């Protein structure tokens, strides 16, 4: 199989790993010969300094000895298999980099022959790029479960970001997905090794990924596990990937999870990381799941009428961040601007980015309640029950 055929196969196989909030989508000009960038996936990610970069996203190999029940590359599945050598992959990446198709690399792999051997091949690829080609750009490396101390240390030294996928929040949940992965030794032990070695490598961060809906886990299970990773393992970011059944796997008869569930998990995660919420404040239903019809910040506000309405000219920053329609930037603007002038109208708030149609039921402006304006403007609670995931108006 030539390099481009391998790239088509191994680029497609890499699409299940999540490394950022957005990905490039295929264009409709399938027969074009000029202007096409790559037959594999190109995704976008953010470097530690906040820059958005286009990443060459590929597997070193889709051969795998693991038996994860949901995975398209599991050992028992009958699919075409291929692998790059470290020399091939490093050379192909540099070819695409010199053509300005990509700015960085996202590299993962199935476990080929053994974890140790595959990690050595991944590290050799990075060594070739860093030393022979003197590539100084962004590299995100997926560390394999069970990687040893020296392999983790070297991976961190060669990468800008590393990640090790949790897949499931607890050992019980992981056992429902794989008989060959050891939660304590391979997953939590690996995350502990990453955290320990990151202390000596400033500027390098690590992330993880959960498969949502494959192991009968609740949203509370996932978010409780995420909080432990943030607080005890120095995790930079958790990604949530909605389970969708893959034909030819043992879970192909199970219905996939709704995409909105993934969306709600990101919103709850943002409330903790950017809005000062405690995990105990996140509202769940009796099954431990988030409301799919309402974003968690809206649900929190409606469950706590004793906290509202808040006077916009006196509320603290943390109180403002609990108001639907007020995000971190607009909350900080409110606190800064009212040092000199009081807010006197809803229009004053709208001018600084507050989504007033969502905020009105929960605020007072100069002592006046404006929620009656909702009906006059043809608005209702259903209009603001959905919030933007990435915007400042949650």
N, C-alpha and C positions, 0 to 999 in steps of 0.2 A: 504493500500500500504506500503510495507516495505521500509527501508531506501535506499537500493540500487536502487529500482525501482523509488523512488522519485528523487534520484540523477541523474538517467538517464534522467528523464523528465526535471528537473529543471536545470541541467547542460546544456542540449541542448537549453533550453529556454534562457539561459544567453549569448548565442553566439552573439547576436545582439548588446550587449554593447561593445564598443571599449575602451580598457584601455592602449594599447601599440601598438608598431609598428609591432609586430609579434605575431603569435599564433601557438600553436602546431597543427600539422595536424594528422588526423587519420592514423594509420598504417594498413597494409593490412593483418596482422595476426589476424583476427577477432575471431578465436576460441581458441586462446592461453589462458592457465590458469596460466602459470608462466611467470612473467616478465611484465604483463600488469600493468599499473599504476592506471588508474581510468576510469570508463565508462563515466564520464563527461569531459568537456573541461578543459584543463590546458593551460593557456596562460602565456606569458612572459611580464614582465614589468620592469621598472627601478626605483630603489629607489632614494631618494633625493641625496644620496652620489654616485650615478652612477652605483651601482651594478645591474646586471640582475638577477631577481628572477622568479621562477616558481610559479604561483598563482593558487589556487583552486578557480575556477570561477563558481559561482552558484547563483541562485535566492532563496530567502527565500520562495517566493510564486510566482506562475504564474497566480494567481487569480488577476484580476484588474478591477476596476470600471471606468477607463478612456476609452475613445473611439477613441484613435489615429488611423487614417484611415489606416496607413501603418503597424501597429504593430501586430505581430502574437499573442500577448497576450491580445488584445483588448477585452473589456467586451462582445461584441456581437458575438465573434467568437466561434464556437462549437469545442472545443479542450479539451483533458484531462487536468484536473486541479489538483494541489496538493500543499501542503505547508509543510515546516518543522516547528517544534517548535524550539525556540531558543536553548533549551537543546539538541535536536536531532542534529541540524546543528553544534553547537559548538563541540559536542562529535565526530561527523563524521569527522570534519576538523582535530581535534587533532589525530584521528586515522590515517588519511592519512599523517599528519605531522610527526608523530613518525615513520612511515614506510619510511620516506624520499622521499615521492612522490612529496610533495609540500613544499614551503618555506613560503608562505604567502597566504592571502585571498583576493579575489575580491568579494564583496557582494553587491547584488542589490535585488530589489523586485518589483513586481507589487503592486499597491495600493489595499490592501485587507481591505474591510470594510470602512476604512478612512485613510487619510494620517497620522494623529496623532497616531492611533493605530499601523499602520505598522511601523512607525518610532520607536515607543517604542519597538517593537519586534526586529527590527534590532539592536537597541542600547543594548537591553538585551543580544543578542547573543554576541556582542563585550564585554559587561561587564563580561560575563561568561568566555570568553577567556582570558581577561586581568587580572581578579582577581582570579577566581577559578583555572584556568589552568596556570596562570602566564605566558601567552604567550606574549613575547616581540617583536615578529617579525612584518613583514610588513602587514598592512591591508589597503585596498582601499575600501571605503564605498561610494556607490551612495546615495546621499541625495535626497529625493523625493521632487518634486515641491510642494510648500505650507508648507514645514516643518517650525515649529515655531522657535523662537529665542533660547529657551532653548535646543531644540532638535539639532539645528545646532551647538550650543556651545559644547554640550556633544559629538556629532559626531566627531568634530575636536579634542577634547581632547583624544578620544580613537583611532584615526586613524593616519596613516602616510600620506595618501592622501584622499581627498574627491572630489566628482564631482557632478555636477548637469547639466543634459543635456539641452542645448538650443533647440535642434532639428531643429529650424528654426531661421533665422536671425532677423526677425521683427514680430511684433504683427499681421500684415496683413498676412504674410506667415504662422504663426502658426495657424491662424484661418482656413486656408485651410486644416490643418491636424487634428485639434481637436476642438470640441465644448465645452469641459470641462476643458481645461487648460487656465489659465489667465496669459498672457504674462507679464504684468506689475507687478502684485502682486506675482505670484507664481515663475516665472522664474527670472526676473530681481531683484525682492525683495529678492529671495533666494540667488542669487549671491552676492547681496549687504551684506546680513547677513554673508555669508561665508567670504567675504573679510574683514569685520569688525572684526570677531573673530579670523581670522588667524594672525592678528597683535600680539595677545597674545600667539601664539603657534609657535615659531620658529621651522623650520624643517618640518612643514606640508605644503603641497601644494594642489592646486586644479586645476581641468581640466574640460572640457566640450566636448560635441559631437554635430555635425550637421549631419542631414540626407540630403544628397546631391541629389537633383533632384526630390523630392516628392512634393514640394510646389511652383514650377515654379519660384524659386529664381535664381538669376544670381550669378556667381562667385564673382562679385564685392559686391553684397549684403552680401555674406558669409564672405568675407575677411574684409569688412568695419566693420562688427559686431565683428569679431575676434580682430581687432585692438582696438576697444573700450574696449573689455574685458581685453586685455593686459595692456592698458594704465590706465584704470579707476577702474578695479576690481581685479588687481593683479593676473590675470590668468597665470598659469604656462604653460599650453599646451592646444591647441584645436585639436580635432580629427575629421576627416571627414569620414563619412560612406556612400558609394554609395547606393542610393535607388535601391533595387531589389524587385519587387512585390512578395507578399506572397499570395498564394492561399487562398481564403476565406475571404479576406479583401476587402474593397471598392475600393482600388487602384490596385487590381490584374490585371486589364486590361490595365494599363499604362505601357509603356515600361520602363525598368530599365535604369538608367544612365550608360554610359560607364565607366569602371573602370579607364581609363586613366584620366577622369575628376578629380577623387579623387587624383590621382597622381599629377596632375598639381596644385591642391590646396595646397597639402603638399609642393611642390617646391616653390610656391609663399610665403607660410608661412615661410619657411626656409630662403628665401631671406630677409624677414623682420627681423626675429629673429637672424640670424647668419651672414648676409652679409651686414647689414647696409643700405638696401634699404628702402626708404619711400614708403608707400602704393600708393602714387601718381605716383610712377615710374613703378608700375606693369602694363604691357600692356594688355588691353582688346580689344575685337572686339566691333562692334557697339551695340551688345546685352548685353555687360557687362560681357562677358565670356572670359576665357583664351583660347589660341590657343591649340587645342588638338594635333596638329601635331608638335608642337615645344615647348620646355620648355621655361618658362617665362624669364629666364636670357638670353637665345639666342635671343628671340624675342626683348628684350630690346636693346641688343647690335646692332641688325640689324636696329632698328628704330632710332638709334642715331649715324649715321656715323660721325657726327661732333666731337664725343668724342674719336674716334679711327683713326689710331692705337696709342697705348700708348707705350712709351719707358719704357721697363721693369726695367731699372736701375734708373728711376726718378719718376715713378708713385707712388702716395701715396697708403697707405693700402686700403682706400675706393675705389680708382680708380681700383686697382688690383682686388678687389672683384667683380667688374662689368665686368670683362673679362671672357667669357666662358672658361671653362677648368681650372680655378684657383679658388680653394676653400679656406676657412679660414686658414687651416694649411699651405698650400703651399704659400699663400699670406704672412703670417707671416714669413715663412722661407726666402722668397725673400727679405723682408725688413731687416731681421736680417743678412743674408749672404752678402748682397751688402755693408754693412758697411765696410767690409774688402776687398772684391773683386767684380769687375764688372762681370755681366753675359755676356758671349761672344758668346754663341751658343745656339741653340735650345736644344741640348743634355744636357747642363747645367740645363735647366729648367726641362727636363724629369726626370733627376736624383732626383729631390726633389718632384716629384709627380704631376707636372703640366701635364694635358692631352693636349699635344701640338697640336694634330690634330684638337682640338676645339679652341685652343687659337691663332693659327698662323694668321688667318685673322685680328686679332684685336691688334697685338703687333708688336713692333720693338725690336730687341735685338742688343744692341750696334749700333743703328742707321740703322740696316739692316732689311728689310721686307722679311719675309720668306713665305708668303702666296702662292707664286708660287710653293712651294714644295708640296702642296696638290695634284696637278695633277701628279707630278712625283711619289708620293707615292701611287697613285691610290685611293686617298681620295677625297671626295666631301662634300659639306655642309650637304647632307643627312646623312652622316656618323656620324655627331656629333650633329644632331638636337635633339636626345634623350639623357637625362642625368640621371645619377643614383640618385635616391631619397636620399639614405642614405649616399652615399660616399662624399668625399671631392672634387670631380672633377666637381661640378656644375658650 
